[in-house]
Amino acid sequence: MFKRGSKMSDQRPADMQSVLHQNIQALVEHRRKEEEHQGVQVRIAGVISRFAGSMAFVYLHLAILVAWILANLGAIPAIPAWDPTFVILAMVASVEAIFLSTFVLINQNRMAETSERRAELDLQISLLNEHETTRLIEMVAALTARLNVSTPADKELPQLAENVDPRKVMTQIQQASGDQEEP
């Protein structure tokens, strides 16, 4: 999994490339397990959505449409016209559009859920990083105090050494976005 929670004494020093590789492998494995646990219906909707968004889908529909029109205009003598007014074609296209829209919406909902989980993971990692950085600042401040060394950041140290409360940040974001929405 991720190297984040390991202690320095528990592991040999690793270069960035191996840590990056391990993290990527962990993400790929997690994604594979998520896909395995998806229901059959969600998998089918995903396959249909992927196919509907491909050029093969466009070419197939173009071929069917051209054949349908040519056959119903009498351009193919071996095939009798079954839809000379193209009403059936319009109905089939409408029904297909409804189903394709539904499959795409199902897929978009699944992607939105995945995106939300990733955003929550990003937030958790950022909060953990902020907490660790705060601890590092406290350690450096203690070292500079012990060594009686002053730095240009000494005035900011008390503020920098505090953990950011995510609730306060969210409140400020909501207030700022609320302020911008008003005319």
C-alpha positions in Angstrom: 0.0 0.0 0.0 1.1 3.6 0.5 4.3 4.4 2.3 2.6 7.1 4.3 1.9 5.3 7.6 5.2 3.4 7.8 7.8 4.5 10.4 11.3 5.3 9.2 12.8 2.6 11.3 10.4 0.0 9.9 11.6 0.4 6.3 14.8 0.7 4.4 15.2 4.0 2.7 13.4 3.9 -0.6 14.0 6.0 -3.6 11.1 8.1 -5.0 10.7 5.8 -8.0 10.1 2.7 -5.9 7.7 4.6 -3.6 5.9 5.9 -6.7 5.7 2.4 -8.2 4.3 0.9 -5.0 1.7 3.7 -4.7 0.6 3.2 -8.3 0.4 -0.5 -7.8 -1.8 0.0 -4.7 -4.1 2.3 -6.6 -4.4 -0.1 -9.6 -5.1 -3.0 -7.2 -7.8 -0.9 -5.4 -9.4 0.1 -8.6 -9.4 -3.6 -9.8 -11.1 -4.7 -6.6 -13.7 -2.0 -6.9 -14.5 -3.1 -10.4 -14.8 -6.7 -9.3 -17.4 -5.8 -6.7 -19.6 -3.8 -9.1 -22.9 -5.4 -9.9 -23.7 -7.0 -13.3 -26.1 -4.1 -14.1 -23.5 -1.5 -13.5 -20.9 -3.4 -15.6 -23.4 -3.7 -18.5 -24.2 0.0 -18.3 -20.5 0.8 -18.4 -19.9 -1.5 -21.4 -22.8 0.0 -23.3 -21.7 3.6 -22.4 -18.1 2.9 -23.5 -19.4 1.4 -26.8 -21.8 4.2 -27.4 -19.0 6.7 -27.0 -16.8 5.0 -29.6 -16.2 5.5 -33.3 -17.3 1.9 -33.9 -20.7 2.8 -32.6 -20.8 5.8 -35.0 -19.7 3.7 -38.0 -22.2 0.9 -37.1 -25.1 3.4 -36.9 -24.0 5.2 -40.0 -24.0 1.9 -41.9 -27.4 0.9 -40.5 -28.9 4.3 -41.3 -27.6 4.4 -44.9 -28.8 0.8 -45.5 -32.2 1.6 -43.9 -32.6 4.8 -46.1 -31.4 3.1 -49.3 -33.6 0.1 -48.8 -36.7 2.2 -48.0 -36.1 4.5 -51.0 -36.1 1.4 -53.3 -32.4 1.8 -54.1 -31.8 -1.9 -53.2 -34.2 -3.9 -55.4 -33.7 -7.2 -53.5 -35.1 -5.7 -50.3 -38.7 -4.5 -50.2 -39.4 -1.1 -48.5 -40.8 -1.7 -45.0 -40.6 1.9 -43.8 -41.2 4.2 -46.8 -42.2 7.2 -44.6 -39.3 6.6 -42.1 -41.7 6.7 -39.1 -40.3 3.4 -37.8 -36.7 4.7 -38.2 -37.6 7.8 -36.2 -39.3 5.7 -33.5 -36.3 3.3 -33.2 -33.9 6.2 -33.1 -36.0 7.9 -30.3 -36.2 4.7 -28.2 -32.5 4.1 -28.7 -31.7 7.6 -27.6 -33.7 7.2 -24.4 -31.9 4.0 -23.6 -28.5 5.4 -24.4 -29.2 8.5 -22.3 -30.1 6.2 -19.4 -27.0 4.2 -19.7 -24.8 7.3 -20.0 -26.5 8.7 -16.9 -25.9 5.5 -14.9 -22.2 5.6 -15.9 -22.0 9.3 -15.1 -23.5 8.7 -11.6 -20.9 5.9 -11.0 -18.1 8.2 -12.2 -19.4 11.0 -9.9 -19.3 8.7 -6.9 -15.8 7.6 -7.8 -14.8 11.2 -8.2 -16.3 12.1 -4.8 -14.4 9.3 -3.1 -11.2 10.5 -4.7 -11.8 14.0 -3.6 -12.4 12.8 0.0 -9.1 10.8 -0.2 -7.3 13.9 -1.5 -8.8 15.9 1.4 -7.7 13.3 4.0 -4.2 13.2 2.6 -4.0 17.0 2.5 -5.2 17.1 6.1 -2.7 14.5 7.2 0.1 16.4 5.3 -1.0 19.6 7.0 -0.9 18.0 10.4 2.6 16.5 9.7 3.9 19.8 8.4 2.6 21.5 11.6 4.5 18.9 13.7 7.6 19.6 11.7 7.3 23.3 12.2 6.9 22.7 15.9 10.1 20.6 15.9 12.1 23.2 13.9 10.8 25.9 16.2 12.0 23.9 19.2 15.4 23.4 17.6 15.8 27.1 16.8 14.7 28.0 20.3 17.2 25.5 21.9 20.0 26.8 19.7 18.9 30.4 20.3 18.7 31.1 16.6 16.2 33.6 15.2 14.7 33.3 11.7 12.6 35.7 9.6 9.6 33.4 10.3 9.7 33.6 14.1 6.8 36.0 14.2 4.7 33.6 12.1 5.6 30.4 14.1 2.7 30.5 16.5 0.2 30.7 13.7 2.1 28.2 11.5 2.3 25.7 14.4 -1.5 25.5 14.7 -3.5 22.8 12.8 -6.0 24.2 10.4 -9.6 23.3 11.4 -11.2 22.0 8.2 -14.7 23.1 9.4 -13.5 26.7 9.6 -12.1 26.5 6.1 -15.3 25.0 4.8 -17.4 27.7 6.5 -15.2 30.4 4.9 -15.5 28.8 1.5 -19.3 28.6 1.9 -19.4 32.2 3.0 -17.2 33.3 0.1 -19.2 31.4 -2.5 -22.5 32.7 -0.9 -21.1 36.2 -1.1 -20.3 35.7 -4.8 -23.7 34.3 -5.7 -25.6 37.4 -4.5 -26.0 40.1 -7.2 
